[in-house]
Amino acid sequence: MDTVWIIIVVAVVLLIVAAVVLSRRSGSRRADAERARAQEIREKAAADQVEVERREAEAARLDAQARLAQAEADARAADAAALQTEAQARTAEASGARSELDERLSTADRIDPDVVTEERPANPVAVEERTTNPVVVDERPTSSPVAEERPTNPVVAEERRTGPVT
């Protein structure tokens, strides 16, 4: 029986050695498969990296374009504000000039003995002249869109301001 036990022990040892060898080979195959899978993932990631970099570059380009458009819009807004300020200043200047002109015309009307004012009654000869002389339209530009009527005879200057004198 000693020989049988020796054969059994040798067979068991051989089976153990065979199992170890087979497990190492299968472990090696598994490791090789995992290495190949990892390499495929790296290659796909490298291909995707080019697309990601392209998208990042496009986003950066759009950001720069937006900042440029904003800067241009800010410059246009500043120009518009400056023009508006200048327009307001010119409007105030024109209004002052219009007031001065009206004051000078009013002074001339007060001085002129032929002009009818509240202090001076109408002169019958002047009233007759006023009805025979036509009214002319002043074609000079004024502050209003409608041209004022200017009489050819200064007698009716007051009429222009207050309405017909009866």
Buried (B, 14 or more C-beta within 10 A) or exposed (E): EEEEEEEEEEEEEEEEEEEEEEEEEEEEEEEEEEEEEEEEEEEEEEEEEEEEEEEEEEEEEEEEEEEEEEEEEEEEEEEEEEEEEEEEEEEEEEEEEEEEEEEEBBEEBEEBEBBBBEEEEBBEEBBEBBEEEEEEEEEEEEEEEEEEEBBEBBBBBBBBEEEEBE
